[in-house]
Amino acid sequence: MLRGLPKQKPITGVKQVIVVASGKGGVGKSTTAVNLALGLMAIDQSKSVGLLDADVYGPSIPKLMNLKGHPELSDDNRMIPLINYGVPW
């Protein structure tokens, strides 16, 4: 069996992905991700920008993005993201 990274699978409708990661906590990954998303929106508002937080221990994106509540589900059982500053999360 081969080891290593899994094969990349394309995400429908997504052209580019920027990953913010670190092996250490408390270094500003969420702050950097939010600033990148908002900065990209400011540069070109015709482009779609989204933000995904995979932090299961302490999701700080809702606080940084001033989001309240929980995402709802659509009729086909897909999550409808919360949106603030024009960026869905």
C-alpha positions as protocol buffer text, in pm:
chain_id: "A"
residue {
  index: 1
  type: MET
  ca { x: 0 y: 0 z: 0 }
}
residue {
  index: 2
  type: LEU
  ca { x: 134 y: 343 z: -92 }
}
residue {
  index: 3
  type: ARG
  ca { x: 179 y: 604 z: 175 }
}
residue {
  index: 4
  type: GLY
  ca { x: 168 y: 980 z: 145 }
}
residue {
  index: 5
  type: LEU
  ca { x: -89 y: 1242 z: 68 }
}
residue {
  index: 6
  type: PRO
  ca { x: -426 y: 1138 z: -72 }
}
residue {
  index: 7
  type: LYS
  ca { x: -502 y: 1213 z: -437 }
}
residue {
  index: 8
  type: GLN
  ca { x: -640 y: 1560 z: -499 }
}
residue {
  index: 9
  type: LYS
  ca { x: -1007 y: 1567 z: -591 }
}
residue {
  index: 10
  type: PRO
  ca { x: -1147 y: 1876 z: -761 }
}
residue {
  index: 11
  type: ILE
  ca { x: -1417 y: 2072 z: -580 }
}
residue {
  index: 12
  type: THR
  ca { x: -1700 y: 2165 z: -814 }
}
residue {
  index: 13
  type: GLY
  ca { x: -1708 y: 2540 z: -875 }
}
residue {
  index: 14
  type: VAL
  ca { x: -1380 y: 2608 z: -692 }
}
residue {
  index: 15
  type: LYS
  ca { x: -1087 y: 2733 z: -901 }
}
residue {
  index: 16
  type: GLN
  ca { x: -830 y: 2814 z: -633 }
}
residue {
  index: 17
  type: VAL
  ca { x: -775 y: 2714 z: -270 }
}
residue {
  index: 18
  type: ILE
  ca { x: -551 y: 2891 z: -20 }
}
residue {
  index: 19
  type: VAL
  ca { x: -464 y: 2692 z: 293 }
}
residue {
  index: 20
  type: VAL
  ca { x: -350 y: 2859 z: 615 }
}
residue {
  index: 21
  type: ALA
  ca { x: -191 y: 2600 z: 844 }
}
residue {
  index: 22
  type: SER
  ca { x: 60 y: 2560 z: 1124 }
}
residue {
  index: 23
  type: GLY
  ca { x: 167 y: 2283 z: 1358 }
}
residue {
  index: 24
  type: LYS
  ca { x: 139 y: 2516 z: 1656 }
}
residue {
  index: 25
  type: GLY
  ca { x: -165 y: 2677 z: 1810 }
}
residue {
  index: 26
  type: GLY
  ca { x: -212 y: 3043 z: 1887 }
}
residue {
  index: 27
  type: VAL
  ca { x: -7 y: 3178 z: 1599 }
}
residue {
  index: 28
  type: GLY
  ca { x: -286 y: 3366 z: 1420 }
}
residue {
  index: 29
  type: LYS
  ca { x: -406 y: 3117 z: 1158 }
}
residue {
  index: 30
  type: SER
  ca { x: -771 y: 3219 z: 1188 }
}
residue {
  index: 31
  type: THR
  ca { x: -687 y: 3590 z: 1190 }
}
residue {
  index: 32
  type: THR
  ca { x: -470 y: 3545 z: 881 }
}
residue {
  index: 33
  type: ALA
  ca { x: -743 y: 3344 z: 703 }
}
residue {
  index: 34
  type: VAL
  ca { x: -1008 y: 3609 z: 777 }
}
residue {
  index: 35
  type: ASN
  ca { x: -778 y: 3890 z: 664 }
}
residue {
  index: 36
  type: LEU
  ca { x: -695 y: 3702 z: 343 }
}
residue {
  index: 37
  type: ALA
  ca { x: -1064 y: 3643 z: 266 }
}
residue {
  index: 38
  type: LEU
  ca { x: -1161 y: 4005 z: 333 }
}
residue {
  index: 39
  type: GLY
  ca { x: -858 y: 4133 z: 143 }
}
residue {
  index: 40
  type: LEU
  ca { x: -941 y: 3921 z: -160 }
}
residue {
  index: 41
  type: MET
  ca { x: -1300 y: 4050 z: -149 }
}
residue {
  index: 42
  type: ALA
  ca { x: -1174 y: 4409 z: -134 }
}
residue {
  index: 43
  type: ILE
  ca { x: -947 y: 4360 z: -436 }
}
residue {
  index: 44
  type: ASP
  ca { x: -1214 y: 4216 z: -667 }
}
residue {
  index: 45
  type: GLN
  ca { x: -1576 y: 4198 z: -552 }
}
residue {
  index: 46
  type: SER
  ca { x: -1678 y: 4019 z: -873 }
}
residue {
  index: 47
  type: LYS
  ca { x: -1499 y: 3706 z: -747 }
}
residue {
  index: 48
  type: SER
  ca { x: -1654 y: 3469 z: -495 }
}
residue {
  index: 49
  type: VAL
  ca { x: -1460 y: 3414 z: -173 }
}
residue {
  index: 50
  type: GLY
  ca { x: -1547 y: 3161 z: 95 }
}
residue {
  index: 51
  type: LEU
  ca { x: -1397 y: 3071 z: 431 }
}
residue {
  index: 52
  type: LEU
  ca { x: -1385 y: 2720 z: 580 }
}
residue {
  index: 53
  type: ASP
  ca { x: -1267 y: 2662 z: 937 }
}
residue {
  index: 54
  type: ALA
  ca { x: -1167 y: 2307 z: 1023 }
}
residue {
  index: 55
  type: ASP
  ca { x: -1070 y: 2394 z: 1382 }
}
residue {
  index: 56
  type: VAL
  ca { x: -1269 y: 2149 z: 1594 }
}
residue {
  index: 57
  type: TYR
  ca { x: -1123 y: 2258 z: 1929 }
}
residue {
  index: 58
  type: GLY
  ca { x: -1182 y: 2631 z: 1927 }
}
residue {
  index: 59
  type: PRO
  ca { x: -1352 y: 2777 z: 1622 }
}
residue {
  index: 60
  type: SER
  ca { x: -1272 y: 3148 z: 1638 }
}
residue {
  index: 61
  type: ILE
  ca { x: -1396 y: 3242 z: 1289 }
}
residue {
  index: 62
  type: PRO
  ca { x: -1751 y: 3323 z: 1412 }
}
residue {
  index: 63
  type: LYS
  ca { x: -1606 y: 3572 z: 1661 }
}
residue {
  index: 64
  type: LEU
  ca { x: -1367 y: 3726 z: 1407 }
}
residue {
  index: 65
  type: MET
  ca { x: -1642 y: 3749 z: 1143 }
}
residue {
  index: 66
  type: ASN
  ca { x: -1907 y: 3873 z: 1391 }
}
residue {
  index: 67
  type: LEU
  ca { x: -2137 y: 3579 z: 1312 }
}
residue {
  index: 68
  type: LYS
  ca { x: -2427 y: 3468 z: 1530 }
}
residue {
  index: 69
  type: GLY
  ca { x: -2645 y: 3160 z: 1508 }
}
residue {
  index: 70
  type: HIS
  ca { x: -2607 y: 2825 z: 1333 }
}
residue {
  index: 71
  type: PRO
  ca { x: -2607 y: 2739 z: 963 }
}
residue {
  index: 72
  type: GLU
  ca { x: -2935 y: 2602 z: 827 }
}
residue {
  index: 73
  type: LEU
  ca { x: -2989 y: 2314 z: 587 }
}
residue {
  index: 74
  type: SER
  ca { x: -3139 y: 2346 z: 239 }
}
residue {
  index: 75
  type: ASP
  ca { x: -3411 y: 2116 z: 106 }
}
residue {
  index: 76
  type: ASP
  ca { x: -3145 y: 1887 z: -43 }
}
residue {
  index: 77
  type: ASN
  ca { x: -2970 y: 1862 z: 297 }
}
residue {
  index: 78
  type: ARG
  ca { x: -2681 y: 2098 z: 217 }
}
residue {
  index: 79
  type: MET
  ca { x: -2551 y: 2349 z: 467 }
}
residue {
  index: 80
  type: ILE
  ca { x: -2638 y: 2712 z: 397 }
}
residue {
  index: 81
  type: PRO
  ca { x: -2339 y: 2911 z: 524 }
}
residue {
  index: 82
  type: LEU
  ca { x: -2363 y: 3216 z: 745 }
}
residue {
  index: 83
  type: ILE
  ca { x: -2248 y: 3529 z: 561 }
}
residue {
  index: 84
  type: ASN
  ca { x: -2096 y: 3853 z: 687 }
}
residue {
  index: 85
  type: TYR
  ca { x: -1884 y: 4114 z: 511 }
}
residue {
  index: 86
  type: GLY
  ca { x: -1980 y: 3936 z: 187 }
}
residue {
  index: 87
  type: VAL
  ca { x: -1787 y: 3621 z: 285 }
}
residue {
  index: 88
  type: PRO
  ca { x: -1974 y: 3293 z: 349 }
}
residue {
  index: 89
  type: TRP
  ca { x: -1850 y: 3073 z: 633 }
}
